Amino acid sequence: MQIMSNNMEHTDILELWKSQNAKLDEAISINKKLLKENLAHKAKSALAGLKATRRVGIVFGVLWCAAITFILIVSWQHTNWLFKSAFIIHIVVSLIAVGLYIYHLVLLNNFDNSQSIICAQRELVQLKFSNLKTLGILWLQLPVFSMWVMTDTWMHSSPSTFWFIQVPVVLVEFVIGVWLYRNLNYRNHQKKWFRWFVSKGEFGKINKANSFLQEIEELDKK
């Protein structure tokens, strides 16, 4: 009888231990799920500002391009080829930027609706690359802001300032624009200036969102 009693006691203890373990595992699972949901929310919140910026940029970009196109059409008969070229380049680059901003919104929406960490991280990588490309393209138009003021009258009335001051300024801006376009590229990710650049502003927000995803990934491995 004593042996049976001891066995029953032992069985009860095992059952109680299993029950407590099951409850503990369930609590850990719930806490992990809540933590992952909180991190996912923080990742989305980190990128919320980017969505607003892109929407404003798209609306403003479309209105800006319309206004510049109107000015170009109205002044076509009264302006030289430098003025026309500057405005055309500016309009083309601005429209490309608007298109890329729309693409960014698509990536951000895909990020919000991602069903897996891998998919979300892929959207962030594409967003970062595309953001760099957008900035590079925008820098290409740097000489435009000095070109449109160059007139035939200036060229003939003051050739020294035109050829020895204004033209060199435009050429320097062209070189800077091309250099930035070529070097805002992840092949330079080991360089200090590049690492500093992609740690600021919008890139900093993307990196912050990615760090939250990495925390979720670490939780999944445990």
MDTraj code that builds the backbone (N, CA, C; nanometers):
import mdtraj as md
import numpy as np

residues = "MET GLN ILE MET SER ASN ASN MET GLU HIS THR ASP ILE LEU GLU LEU TRP LYS SER GLN ASN ALA LYS LEU ASP GLU ALA ILE SER ILE ASN LYS LYS LEU LEU LYS GLU ASN LEU ALA HIS LYS ALA LYS SER ALA LEU ALA GLY LEU LYS ALA THR ARG ARG VAL GLY ILE VAL PHE GLY VAL LEU TRP CYS ALA ALA ILE THR PHE ILE LEU ILE VAL SER TRP GLN HIS THR ASN TRP LEU PHE LYS SER ALA PHE ILE ILE HIS ILE VAL VAL SER LEU ILE ALA VAL GLY LEU TYR ILE TYR HIS LEU VAL LEU LEU ASN ASN PHE ASP ASN SER GLN SER ILE ILE CYS ALA GLN ARG GLU LEU VAL GLN LEU LYS PHE SER ASN LEU LYS THR LEU GLY ILE LEU TRP LEU GLN LEU PRO VAL PHE SER MET TRP VAL MET THR ASP THR TRP MET HIS SER SER PRO SER THR PHE TRP PHE ILE GLN VAL PRO VAL VAL LEU VAL GLU PHE VAL ILE GLY VAL TRP LEU TYR ARG ASN LEU ASN TYR ARG ASN HIS GLN LYS LYS TRP PHE ARG TRP PHE VAL SER LYS GLY GLU PHE GLY LYS ILE ASN LYS ALA ASN SER PHE LEU GLN GLU ILE GLU GLU LEU ASP LYS LYS".split()
xyz = np.array([
    [0.0833, -0.1204, 0.0000],
    [0.0000, 0.0000, 0.0000],
    [0.0868, 0.1255, 0.0000],
    [0.1952, 0.1176, 0.0837],
    [0.2870, 0.2311, 0.0939],
    [0.3517, 0.2594, -0.0400],
    [0.3889, 0.1492, -0.1105],
    [0.4545, 0.1629, -0.2414],
    [0.3581, 0.2267, -0.3402],
    [0.2302, 0.1802, -0.3385],
    [0.1294, 0.2354, -0.4289],
    [0.1069, 0.3834, -0.4001],
    [0.1066, 0.4161, -0.2720],
    [0.0872, 0.5551, -0.2320],
    [0.2011, 0.6420, -0.2797],
    [0.3241, 0.5871, -0.2645],
    [0.4424, 0.6621, -0.3101],
    [0.4396, 0.6831, -0.4606],
    [0.3980, 0.5761, -0.5330],
    [0.3903, 0.5854, -0.6794],
    [0.2873, 0.6906, -0.7233],
    [0.1726, 0.6885, -0.6521],
    [0.0692, 0.7867, -0.6864],
    [0.1173, 0.9287, -0.6588],
    [0.1897, 0.9410, -0.5449],
    [0.2450, 1.0726, -0.5121],
    [0.3433, 1.1180, -0.6179],
    [0.4268, 1.0251, -0.6619],
    [0.5277, 1.0536, -0.7631],
    [0.4605, 1.0924, -0.8952],
    [0.3538, 1.0190, -0.9287],
    [0.2787, 1.0484, -1.0517],
    [0.2141, 1.1858, -1.0446],
    [0.1571, 1.2168, -0.9294],
    [0.0947, 1.3478, -0.9113],
    [0.1954, 1.4610, -0.9256],
    [0.3129, 1.4390, -0.8693],
    [0.4196, 1.5406, -0.8776],
    [0.4623, 1.5606, -1.0231],
    [0.4765, 1.4462, -1.0963],
    [0.5145, 1.4550, -1.2379],
    [0.4091, 1.5289, -1.3191],
    [0.2828, 1.4959, -1.2914],
    [0.1742, 1.5615, -1.3633],
    [0.1708, 1.7111, -1.3330],
    [0.1925, 1.7449, -1.2046],
    [0.1945, 1.8852, -1.1649],
    [0.3118, 1.9576, -1.2316],
    [0.4254, 1.8893, -1.2370],
    [0.5463, 1.9467, -1.2991],
    [0.5232, 1.9689, -1.4496],
    [0.4636, 1.8697, -1.5141],
    [0.4339, 1.8835, -1.6575],
    [0.3343, 1.9965, -1.6822],
    [0.2342, 2.0048, -1.5914],
    [0.1331, 2.1091, -1.6053],
    [0.1954, 2.2476, -1.5904],
    [0.2848, 2.2605, -1.4908],
    [0.3521, 2.3888, -1.4696],
    [0.4426, 2.4232, -1.5882],
    [0.5123, 2.3208, -1.6400],
    [0.5993, 2.3425, -1.7565],
    [0.5192, 2.3871, -1.8776],
    [0.4027, 2.3222, -1.8954],
    [0.3169, 2.3569, -2.0091],
    [0.2697, 2.5014, -1.9968],
    [0.2305, 2.5413, -1.8759],
    [0.1868, 2.6784, -1.8535],
    [0.3009, 2.7773, -1.8758],
    [0.4210, 2.7378, -1.8305],
    [0.5389, 2.8232, -1.8481],
    [0.5719, 2.8391, -1.9959],
    [0.5683, 2.7279, -2.0693],
    [0.5948, 2.7329, -2.2143],
    [0.4922, 2.8200, -2.2857],
    [0.3665, 2.8071, -2.2419],
    [0.2599, 2.8868, -2.3036],
    [0.2814, 3.0356, -2.2756],
    [0.3215, 3.0675, -2.1510],
    [0.3467, 3.2072, -2.1136],
    [0.4632, 3.2643, -2.1934],
    [0.5698, 3.1823, -2.2090],
    [0.6865, 3.2255, -2.2865],
    [0.6481, 3.2482, -2.4321],
    [0.5663, 3.1560, -2.4849],
    [0.5217, 3.1672, -2.6234],
    [0.4391, 3.2939, -2.6453],
    [0.3497, 3.3218, -2.5493],
    [0.2655, 3.4426, -2.5593],
    [0.3512, 3.5678, -2.5505],
    [0.4461, 3.5679, -2.4553],
    [0.5354, 3.6836, -2.4394],
    [0.6194, 3.7063, -2.5646],
    [0.6665, 3.5949, -2.6230],
    [0.7471, 3.6052, -2.7448],
    [0.6635, 3.6618, -2.8596],
    [0.5390, 3.6144, -2.8687],
    [0.4501, 3.6623, -2.9747],
    [0.4218, 3.8114, -2.9571],
    [0.3959, 3.8537, -2.8322],
    [0.3684, 3.9948, -2.8052],
    [0.4908, 4.0810, -2.8343],
    [0.6086, 4.0286, -2.7985],
    [0.7326, 4.1015, -2.8233],
    [0.7573, 4.1174, -2.9725],
    [0.7321, 4.0096, -3.0490],
    [0.7497, 4.0152, -3.1949],
    [0.6527, 4.1142, -3.2577],
    [0.5280, 4.1151, -3.2085],
    [0.4290, 4.2095, -3.2608],
    [0.4686, 4.3531, -3.2289],
    [0.5243, 4.3741, -3.1093],
    [0.5690, 4.5071, -3.0693],
    [0.6862, 4.5533, -3.1556],
    [0.7797, 4.4630, -3.1827],
    [0.8953, 4.4964, -3.2671],
    [0.8519, 4.5240, -3.4111],
    [0.7552, 4.4445, -3.4595],
    [0.7033, 4.4666, -3.5954],
    [0.6357, 4.6031, -3.6053],
    [0.5617, 4.6392, -3.4996],
    [0.4957, 4.7703, -3.4967],
    [0.5992, 4.8824, -3.4955],
    [0.7062, 4.8645, -3.4193],
    [0.8122, 4.9656, -3.4136],
    [0.8813, 4.9791, -3.5498],
    [0.9015, 4.8671, -3.6179],
    [0.9638, 4.8704, -3.7505],
    [0.8779, 4.9495, -3.8483],
    [0.7457, 4.9264, -3.8448],
    [0.6547, 4.9991, -3.9337],
    [0.6485, 5.1472, -3.8959],
    [0.6509, 5.1750, -3.7656],
    [0.6461, 5.3141, -3.7195],
    [0.7712, 5.3906, -3.7625],
    [0.8851, 5.3206, -3.7640],
    [1.0110, 5.3847, -3.8039],
    [1.0058, 5.4335, -3.9478],
    [0.9245, 5.3663, -4.0300],
    [0.9152, 5.4012, -4.1723],
    [0.7933, 5.4874, -4.2049],
    [0.7123, 5.5174, -4.1036],
    [0.5888, 5.5932, -4.1289],
    [0.6196, 5.7288, -4.1909],
    [0.7259, 5.7941, -4.1432],
    [0.7631, 5.9244, -4.1969],
    [0.8012, 5.9200, -4.3433],
    [0.8583, 5.8081, -4.3863],
    [0.8978, 5.7939, -4.5266],
    [0.7763, 5.7927, -4.6178],
    [0.6704, 5.7276, -4.5728],
    [0.5473, 5.7248, -4.6531],
    [0.4923, 5.8651, -4.6729],
    [0.4879, 5.9419, -4.5641],
    [0.4358, 6.0783, -4.5722],
    [0.5226, 6.1634, -4.6651],
    [0.6543, 6.1477, -4.6521],
    [0.7472, 6.2233, -4.7369],
    [0.7284, 6.1887, -4.8833],
    [0.7108, 6.0602, -4.9119],
    [0.6937, 6.0168, -5.0512],
    [0.5611, 6.0695, -5.1091],
    [0.4557, 6.0664, -5.0314],
    [0.3266, 6.1157, -5.0808],
    [0.3349, 6.2654, -5.1122],
    [0.3936, 6.3407, -5.0189],
    [0.4097, 6.4850, -5.0414],
    [0.4993, 6.5094, -5.1626],
    [0.6080, 6.4315, -5.1722],
    [0.7010, 6.4465, -5.2838],
    [0.6349, 6.4189, -5.4185],
    [0.5485, 6.3185, -5.4228],
    [0.4795, 6.2842, -5.5487],
    [0.3857, 6.3970, -5.5905],
    [0.3047, 6.4458, -5.4970],
    [0.2092, 6.5535, -5.5286],
    [0.2839, 6.6801, -5.5698],
    [0.3833, 6.7180, -5.4884],
    [0.4599, 6.8390, -5.5188],
    [0.5358, 6.8235, -5.6504],
    [0.5938, 6.7049, -5.6730],
    [0.6707, 6.6805, -5.7947],
    [0.5856, 6.6938, -5.9202],
    [0.4655, 6.6399, -5.9161],
    [0.3748, 6.6484, -6.0324],
    [0.3368, 6.7940, -6.0584],
    [0.3001, 6.8673, -5.9522],
    [0.2617, 7.0087, -5.9675],
    [0.3805, 7.0924, -6.0148],
    [0.4980, 7.0624, -5.9598],
    [0.6197, 7.1350, -5.9983],
    [0.6522, 7.1120, -6.1457],
    [0.6462, 6.9891, -6.1899],
    [0.6757, 6.9573, -6.3304],
    [0.5754, 7.0252, -6.4234],
    [0.4493, 7.0290, -6.3811],
    [0.3468, 7.0960, -6.4617],
    [0.3768, 7.2453, -6.4737],
    [0.4167, 7.3066, -6.3610],
    [0.4472, 7.4500, -6.3609],
    [0.5696, 7.4811, -6.4470],
    [0.6745, 7.4007, -6.4342],
    [0.7969, 7.4225, -6.5116],
    [0.7709, 7.4011, -6.6602],
    [0.6910, 7.3013, -6.6917],
    [0.6556, 7.2755, -6.8322],
    [0.5794, 7.3939, -6.8901],
    [0.4876, 7.4500, -6.8121],
    [0.4107, 7.5667, -6.8562],
    [0.5037, 7.6851, -6.8848],
    [0.5985, 7.7098, -6.7932],
    [0.6939, 7.8200, -6.8117],
    [0.7776, 7.7962, -6.9371],
    [0.8219, 7.6732, -6.9576],
    [0.9034, 7.6404, -7.0745],
    [0.8265, 7.6648, -7.2048],
    [0.7013, 7.6220, -7.2089],
    [0.6190, 7.6391, -7.3298],
    [0.5949, 7.7873, -7.3595],
    [0.5592, 7.8627, -7.2543],
    [0.5285, 8.0055, -7.2710],
    [0.6518, 8.0836, -7.3167],
    [0.7693, 8.0471, -7.2640],
    [0.8919, 8.1230, -7.2932],
    [0.9721, 8.0656, -7.4104],
    [0.9210, 7.9616, -7.4755],
    [0.9980, 7.8904, -7.5786],
    [1.0515, 7.9838, -7.6880],
    [0.9716, 8.0740, -7.7358],
    [1.0099, 8.1625, -7.8459],
    [1.1073, 8.2722, -7.8031],
    [1.1222, 8.2914, -7.6726],
    [1.2007, 8.4055, -7.6237],
    [1.3264, 8.3632, -7.5486],
    [1.3579, 8.2358, -7.5475],
    [1.4743, 8.1884, -7.4701],
    [1.5723, 8.1132, -7.5586],
    [1.6975, 8.1054, -7.5114],
    [1.8022, 8.0366, -7.5888],
    [1.8055, 7.8879, -7.5559],
    [1.8933, 7.8179, -7.6247],
    [1.8999, 7.6720, -7.6096],
    [1.9491, 7.6306, -7.4716],
    [2.0283, 7.7142, -7.4037],
    [2.0758, 7.6809, -7.2687],
    [1.9587, 7.6809, -7.1696],
    [1.8747, 7.7821, -7.1802],
    [1.7561, 7.7904, -7.0948],
    [1.6649, 7.6706, -7.1195],
    [1.6398, 7.6433, -7.2469],
    [1.5527, 7.5300, -7.2815],
    [1.6109, 7.3983, -7.2311],
    [1.7414, 7.3788, -7.2529],
    [1.8073, 7.2544, -7.2106],
    [1.7982, 7.2365, -7.0598],
    [1.8226, 7.3458, -6.9851],
    [1.8176, 7.3398, -6.8390],
    [1.6794, 7.2977, -6.7899],
    [1.5760, 7.3571, -6.8487],
    [1.4398, 7.3260, -6.8056],
    [1.3995, 7.1838, -6.8455],
    [1.4377, 7.1424, -6.9651],
    [1.4033, 7.0065, -7.0099],
    [1.4698, 6.9019, -6.9220],
    [1.6002, 6.9211, -6.8924],
    [1.6728, 6.8282, -6.8049],
    [1.6070, 6.8233, -6.6673],
    [1.5719, 6.9415, -6.6161],
    [1.5100, 6.9491, -6.4830],
    [1.3765, 6.8753, -6.4803],
    [1.2959, 6.8932, -6.5844],
    [1.1650, 6.8267, -6.5912],
    [1.1815, 6.6752, -6.5988],
    [1.2734, 6.6289, -6.6846],
    [1.2953, 6.4842, -6.7015],
    [1.3411, 6.4213, -6.5704],
    [1.4409, 6.4843, -6.5057],
    [1.4936, 6.4306, -6.3788],
    [1.3845, 6.4307, -6.2712],
    [1.3058, 6.5369, -6.2663],
    [1.1982, 6.5462, -6.1659],
    [1.0928, 6.4382, -6.1872],
    [1.0588, 6.4118, -6.3130],
    [0.9604, 6.3066, -6.3426],
    [1.0142, 6.1683, -6.3058],
    [1.1439, 6.1467, -6.3310],
    [1.2058, 6.0192, -6.2910],
    [1.1992, 6.0040, -6.1393],
    [1.2275, 6.1141, -6.0670],
    [1.2220, 6.1108, -5.9203],
    [1.0809, 6.0801, -5.8717],
    [0.9802, 6.1384, -5.9358],
    [0.8402, 6.1105, -5.8989],
    [0.8092, 5.9620, -5.9198],
    [0.8544, 5.9072, -6.0333],
    [0.8336, 5.7650, -6.0605],
    [0.8997, 5.6766, -5.9560],
    [1.0201, 5.7138, -5.9149],
    [1.0912, 5.6370, -5.8123],
    [1.0227, 5.6509, -5.6761],
    [0.9670, 5.7683, -5.6487],
    [0.8929, 5.7864, -5.5232],
    [0.7695, 5.6963, -5.5193],
    [0.7032, 5.6827, -5.6348],
    [0.5878, 5.5906, -5.6426],
    [0.6345, 5.4472, -5.6152],
    [0.7488, 5.4109, -5.6714],
    [0.8055, 5.2780, -5.6485],
    [0.8383, 5.2580, -5.5005],
    [0.8884, 5.3633, -5.4354],
    [0.9179, 5.3547, -5.2917],
    [0.7920, 5.3267, -5.2109],
    [0.6814, 5.3924, -5.2484],
    [0.5546, 5.3684, -5.1794],
    [0.5098, 5.2234, -5.1944],
    [0.5310, 5.1679, -5.3134],
    [0.4972, 5.0266, -5.3375],
    [0.5805, 4.9378, -5.2446],
    [0.7094, 4.9666, -5.2349],
    [0.7983, 4.8879, -5.1477],
    [0.7553, 4.9001, -5.0013],
    [0.7179, 5.0210, -4.9593],
    [0.6751, 5.0425, -4.8210],
    [0.5445, 4.9689, -4.7916],
    [0.4533, 4.9685, -4.8873],
    [0.3278, 4.8936, -4.8691],
    [0.3543, 4.7435, -4.8647],
    [0.4457, 4.6963, -4.9489],
    [0.4833, 4.5543, -4.9465],
    [0.5473, 4.5172, -4.8134],
    [0.6259, 4.6105, -4.7590],
    [0.6886, 4.5877, -4.6284],
    [0.5823, 4.5708, -4.5205],
    [0.4829, 4.6610, -4.5219],
    [0.3757, 4.6543, -4.4212],
    [0.2965, 4.5241, -4.4305],
    [0.2838, 4.4717, -4.5534],
    [0.2015, 4.3521, -4.5748],
    [0.2830, 4.2233, -4.5831],
    [0.4124, 4.2323, -4.5548],
    [0.4990, 4.1139, -4.5643],
    [0.4573, 4.0086, -4.4632],
    [0.4549, 3.8847, -4.5083],
    [0.4153, 3.7734, -4.4222],
    [0.5345, 3.7057, -4.3553],
    [0.6542, 3.7458, -4.3953],
    [0.7736, 3.6849, -4.3365],
    [0.8818, 3.7895, -4.3186],
    [0.9753, 3.7616, -4.2274],
    [1.0863, 3.8531, -4.2012],
    [1.1742, 3.8665, -4.3245],
    [1.1960, 3.7569, -4.3943],
    [1.2824, 3.7584, -4.5136],
    [1.2255, 3.8530, -4.6194],
    [1.0939, 3.8443, -4.6420],
    [1.0295, 3.9317, -4.7409],
    [1.0403, 4.0781, -4.6985],
    [1.0180, 4.1044, -4.5705],
    [1.0255, 4.2415, -4.5198],
    [1.1661, 4.2973, -4.5347],
    [1.2670, 4.2151, -4.5025],
    [1.4055, 4.2587, -4.5156],
    [1.4420, 4.2836, -4.6613],
    [1.3881, 4.2014, -4.7509],
    [1.4144, 4.2213, -4.8942],
    [1.3580, 4.3552, -4.9414],
    [1.2391, 4.3915, -4.8936],
    [1.1791, 4.5195, -4.9316],
    [1.2646, 4.6352, -4.8812],
    [1.3204, 4.6213, -4.7602],
    [1.4044, 4.7271, -4.7049],
    [1.5332, 4.7438, -4.7852],
    [1.5928, 4.6328, -4.8265],
    [1.7148, 4.6387, -4.9072],
    [1.6866, 4.7088, -5.0399],
    [1.5773, 4.6718, -5.1049],
    [1.5398, 4.7341, -5.2324],
    [1.5109, 4.8834, -5.2129],
    [1.4473, 4.9179, -5.1003],
    [1.4179, 5.0577, -5.0710],
    [1.5463, 5.1379, -5.0529],
    [1.6419, 5.0790, -4.9834],
    [1.7684, 5.1486, -4.9602],
    [1.8443, 5.1703, -5.0909],
    [1.8521, 5.0675, -5.1743],
    [1.9195, 5.0796, -5.3037],
    [1.8493, 5.1836, -5.3906],
    [1.7167, 5.1787, -5.3958],
    [1.6412, 5.2708, -5.4798],
    [1.6530, 5.4139, -5.4292],
    [1.6575, 5.4305, -5.2972],
    [1.6730, 5.5632, -5.2396],
    [1.8071, 5.6241, -5.2800],
    [1.9111, 5.5421, -5.2802],
    [2.0427, 5.5880, -5.3250],
    [2.0399, 5.6278, -5.4721],
    [1.9744, 5.5456, -5.5526],
    [1.9638, 5.5743, -5.6956],
    [1.8902, 5.7054, -5.7199],
    [1.7829, 5.7281, -5.6433],
    [1.7054, 5.8514, -5.6571],
    [1.7911, 5.9737, -5.6265],
    [1.8665, 5.9669, -5.5171],
    [1.9529, 6.0794, -5.4804],
    [2.0591, 6.1046, -5.5866],
    [2.1175, 5.9962, -5.6385],
    [2.2182, 6.0091, -5.7426],
    [2.1635, 6.0772, -5.8672],
    [2.0440, 6.0372, -5.9087],
    [1.9801, 6.0961, -6.0274],
    [1.9485, 6.2440, -6.0035],
    [1.9006, 6.2775, -5.8839],
    [1.8699, 6.4169, -5.8531],
    [1.9951, 6.5050, -5.8580],
    [2.1085, 6.4518, -5.8152],
    [2.2330, 6.5289, -5.8174],
    [2.2804, 6.5553, -5.9602],
    [2.2384, 6.4730, -6.0550],
    [2.2804, 6.4932, -6.1942],
    [2.2350, 6.6277, -6.2501],
    [2.1280, 6.6817, -6.1965],
    [2.0755, 6.8076, -6.2483],
    [2.1392, 6.9304, -6.1828],
    [2.2407, 6.9108, -6.1019],
    [2.3051, 7.0228, -6.0329],
    [2.3440, 7.1377, -6.1266],
    [2.4047, 7.1133, -6.2444],
    [2.4437, 7.2246, -6.3332],
    [2.3248, 7.3042, -6.3866],
    [2.2075, 7.2431, -6.3870],
    [2.0879, 7.3078, -6.4412],
    [2.0604, 7.4417, -6.3730],
    [2.0854, 7.4488, -6.2419],
    [2.0515, 7.5681, -6.1649],
    [2.1434, 7.6857, -6.1953],
    [2.2521, 7.6596, -6.2672],
    [2.3388, 7.7673, -6.3138],
    [2.3257, 7.7906, -6.4638],
    [2.2769, 7.6906, -6.5356],
    [2.2662, 7.7014, -6.6821],
    [2.1559, 7.7954, -6.7272],
    [2.0406, 7.7921, -6.6570],
    [1.9230, 7.8618, -6.7092],
    [1.9382, 8.0133, -6.7107],
    [2.0352, 8.0662, -6.6350],
    [2.0560, 8.2119, -6.6328],
    [2.1553, 8.2569, -6.7403],
    [2.2149, 8.1606, -6.8111],
    [2.3149, 8.1931, -6.9136],
    [2.2440, 8.2349, -7.0431],
    [2.2655, 8.3615, -7.0823],
    [2.1980, 8.4149, -7.2010],
    [2.2991, 8.4568, -7.3079],
    [2.2500, 8.4709, -7.4308],
    [2.3342, 8.5196, -7.5402],
    [2.3814, 8.6628, -7.5133],
    [2.2942, 8.7408, -7.4522],
    [2.3291, 8.8801, -7.4196],
    [2.4479, 8.8848, -7.3249],
    [2.4409, 8.7999, -7.2214],
    [2.5526, 8.7938, -7.1265],
    [2.6798, 8.7498, -7.1979],
    [2.6695, 8.6512, -7.2830],
    [2.7858, 8.5987, -7.3549],
    [2.8556, 8.7082, -7.4367],
    [2.7793, 8.7952, -7.5007],
    [2.8358, 8.8970, -7.5875],
    [2.8724, 9.0252, -7.5141],
    [2.7949, 9.0576, -7.4113],
    [2.8214, 9.1835, -7.3401],
    [2.9339, 9.1701, -7.2387],
    [2.9488, 9.0532, -7.1793],
    [3.0556, 9.0327, -7.0803],
    [3.1157, 8.8928, -7.0964],
    [3.1887, 8.8707, -7.2067],
    [3.2424, 8.7372, -7.2353],
    [3.3390, 8.6854, -7.1288],
    [3.4108, 8.7771, -7.0623],
    [3.5086, 8.7328, -6.9612],
    [3.4398, 8.6651, -6.8424],
    [3.3321, 8.7283, -6.7902],
    [3.2608, 8.6667, -6.6763],
    [3.1842, 8.5429, -6.7209],
    [3.1359, 8.5461, -6.8464],
    [3.0600, 8.4315, -6.8972],
    [3.1492, 8.3086, -6.9126],
    [3.2635, 8.3250, -6.9811],
    [3.3490, 8.2105, -7.0137],
    [3.4452, 8.1718, -6.9021],
    [3.4844, 8.2675, -6.8182],
    [3.5858, 8.2378, -6.7174],
    [3.5313, 8.2268, -6.5752],
    [3.4042, 8.2585, -6.5578],
    [3.3420, 8.2418, -6.4251],
    [3.2217, 8.1481, -6.4337],
    [3.1233, 8.1870, -6.5168],
    [2.9993, 8.1095, -6.5208],
    [3.0191, 7.9700, -6.5805],
    [3.0871, 7.9601, -6.6932],
    [3.1079, 7.8294, -6.7569],
    [3.1864, 7.7345, -6.6656],
    [3.2976, 7.7803, -6.6028],
    [3.3675, 7.6907, -6.5078],
    [3.2794, 7.6457, -6.3909],
    [3.1910, 7.7357, -6.3440],
    [3.0994, 7.6991, -6.2343],
    [3.0085, 7.5843, -6.2774],
    [2.9539, 7.5961, -6.3991],
    [2.8662, 7.4913, -6.4524],
    [2.9423, 7.3606, -6.4686],
    [3.0655, 7.3683, -6.5180],
    [3.1465, 7.2472, -6.5369],
    [3.1790, 7.1805, -6.4033],
    [3.2114, 7.2613, -6.3023],
    [3.2397, 7.2062, -6.1683],
    [3.1148, 7.1374, -6.1129],
    [2.9988, 7.2018, -6.1294],
    [2.8732, 7.1421, -6.0832],
    [2.8443, 7.0121, -6.1578],
    [2.8768, 7.0108, -6.2865],
    [2.8568, 6.8890, -6.3658],
    [2.9438, 6.7752, -6.3127],
    [3.0705, 6.8055, -6.2851],
    [3.1631, 6.7040, -6.2332],
    [3.1158, 6.6530, -6.0969],
    [3.0728, 6.7460, -6.0094],
    [3.0240, 6.7067, -5.8765],
    [2.9002, 6.6175, -5.8897],
    [2.8066, 6.6577, -5.9772],
    [2.6842, 6.5800, -5.9973],
    [2.7133, 6.4391, -6.0468],
    [2.8029, 6.4272, -6.1461],
    [2.8384, 6.2965, -6.2012],
    [2.9100, 6.2120, -6.0957],
    [3.0006, 6.2765, -6.0198],
    [3.0748, 6.2030, -5.9154],
    [2.9785, 6.1458, -5.8114],
    [2.8831, 6.2282, -5.7664],
    [2.7866, 6.1813, -5.6667],
    [2.6972, 6.0719, -5.7240],
    [2.6580, 6.0870, -5.8500],
    [2.5758, 5.9850, -5.9140],
    [2.6484, 5.8507, -5.9192],
    [2.7767, 5.8568, -5.9511],
    [2.8545, 5.7332, -5.9634],
    [2.8929, 5.6735, -5.8282],
    [2.9114, 5.7584, -5.7271],
    [2.9655, 5.7093, -5.6002],
    [2.8612, 5.6831, -5.4921],
    [2.7373, 5.7321, -5.5125],
    [2.6307, 5.6942, -5.4193],
    [2.5850, 5.5541, -5.4564],
    [2.6741, 5.4593, -5.4288],
    [2.6549, 5.3209, -5.4705],
    [2.7104, 5.2297, -5.3622],
    [2.6438, 5.1154, -5.3413],
    [2.6845, 5.0264, -5.2316],
    [2.8187, 4.9576, -5.2527],
    [2.8769, 4.9784, -5.3690],
    [3.0131, 4.9263, -5.3857],
    [3.1109, 5.0042, -5.2968],
    [3.0674, 5.1214, -5.2478],
    [3.1507, 5.2038, -5.1597],
    [3.1143, 5.1845, -5.0124],
    [3.0452, 5.0744, -4.9807],
    [2.9934, 5.0571, -4.8449],
    [3.1027, 5.0463, -4.7384],
    [3.2269, 5.0204, -4.7793],
    [3.3355, 5.0097, -4.6818],
    [3.3972, 5.1453, -4.6481],
    [3.3654, 5.2466, -4.7267],
    [3.4256, 5.3780, -4.7057],
    [3.3540, 5.4527, -4.5930],
    [3.4341, 5.5254, -4.5137],
    [3.3798, 5.5923, -4.3955],
    [3.2727, 5.6940, -4.4323],
    [3.2964, 5.7745, -4.5361],
    [3.2001, 5.8791, -4.5718],
    [3.0668, 5.8180, -4.6145],
    [3.0751, 5.7003, -4.6786],
    [2.9530, 5.6356, -4.7247],
    [2.8760, 5.5780, -4.6055],
    [2.9485, 5.5149, -4.5134],
    [2.8829, 5.4599, -4.3943],
    [2.8175, 5.5712, -4.3131],
    [2.8845, 5.6871, -4.3051],
    [2.8271, 5.8011, -4.2342],
    [2.7012, 5.8479, -4.3050],
    [2.7073, 5.8566, -4.4378],
    [2.5959, 5.9071, -4.5173],
    [2.4716, 5.8194, -4.5017],
    [2.4864, 5.6880, -4.5076],
    [2.3717, 5.5972, -4.5011],
    [2.3277, 5.5688, -4.3569],
    [2.3858, 5.6418, -4.2620],
    [2.3401, 5.6271, -4.1230],
    [2.2508, 5.7441, -4.0829],
    [2.2323, 5.8397, -4.1743],
    [2.1573, 5.9607, -4.1428],
    [2.0225, 5.9647, -4.2145],
    [1.9356, 6.0525, -4.1661],
    [1.8100, 6.0811, -4.2340],
    [1.7244, 5.9590, -4.2609],
    [1.6779, 5.9482, -4.3849],
    [1.5900, 5.8383, -4.4240],
    [1.6606, 5.7038, -4.4139],
    [1.7904, 5.7027, -4.4448],
    [1.8654, 5.5778, -4.4351],
    [1.8725, 5.5307, -4.2897],
    [1.8826, 5.6259, -4.1983],
    [1.8831, 5.5911, -4.0568],
    [1.7522, 5.5259, -4.0150],
    [1.6395, 5.5745, -4.0697],
    [1.5089, 5.5154, -4.0396],
    [1.4994, 5.3739, -4.0952],
    [1.5510, 5.3552, -4.2165],
    [1.5498, 5.2215, -4.2777],
    [1.6350, 5.1256, -4.1957],
    [1.7517, 5.1737, -4.1524],
    [1.8408, 5.0896, -4.0699],
    [1.7753, 5.0549, -3.9363],
    [1.7028, 5.1526, -3.8797],
    [1.6347, 5.1280, -3.7514],
    [1.5272, 5.0214, -3.7674],
    [1.4495, 5.0325, -3.8766],
    [1.3454, 4.9320, -3.9032],
    [1.4074, 4.7946, -3.9217],
    [1.5206, 4.7910, -3.9916],
    [1.5884, 4.6627, -4.0151],
    [1.6413, 4.6027, -3.8848],
    [1.6856, 4.6881, -3.7937],
    [1.7360, 4.6374, -3.6645],
    [1.6232, 4.5709, -3.5848],
    [1.5011, 4.6247, -3.5950],
    [1.3867, 4.5616, -3.5279],
    [1.3568, 4.4245, -3.5903],
    [1.3687, 4.4178, -3.7229],
    [1.3462, 4.2887, -3.7905],
    [1.4510, 4.1860, -3.7484],
    [1.5734, 4.2316, -3.7308],
    [1.6801, 4.1403, -3.6870],
    [1.6529, 4.0869, -3.5474],
    [1.5954, 4.1717, -3.4619],
    [1.5590, 4.1267, -3.3265],
    [1.4511, 4.0186, -3.3347],
    [1.3535, 4.0394, -3.4245],
    [1.2482, 3.9373, -3.4434],
    [1.3101, 3.8084, -3.4936],
    [1.4065, 3.8209, -3.5852],
    [1.4736, 3.7026, -3.6406],
    [1.5470, 3.6264, -3.5319],
    [1.6102, 3.7001, -3.4411],
    [1.6804, 3.6366, -3.3297],
    [1.5840, 3.5642, -3.2364],
    [1.4660, 3.6243, -3.2155],
    [1.3643, 3.5597, -3.1304],
    [1.3163, 3.4289, -3.1915],
    [1.3031, 3.4280, -3.3241],
    [1.2565, 3.3059, -3.3932],
    [1.3574, 3.1915, -3.3821],
    [1.4854, 3.2281, -3.3646],
    [1.5894, 3.1253, -3.3554],
    [1.5945, 3.0616, -3.2166],
    [1.5368, 3.1313, -3.1176],
    [1.5435, 3.0788, -2.9804],
    [1.4391, 2.9714, -2.9558],
])
top = md.Topology()
chain = top.add_chain()
for i, resn in enumerate(residues, 1):
    res = top.add_residue(resn, chain, resSeq=i)
    for name in ("N", "CA", "C"):
        top.add_atom(name, md.element.get_by_symbol(name[0]), res)
traj = md.Trajectory(xyz[None], top)
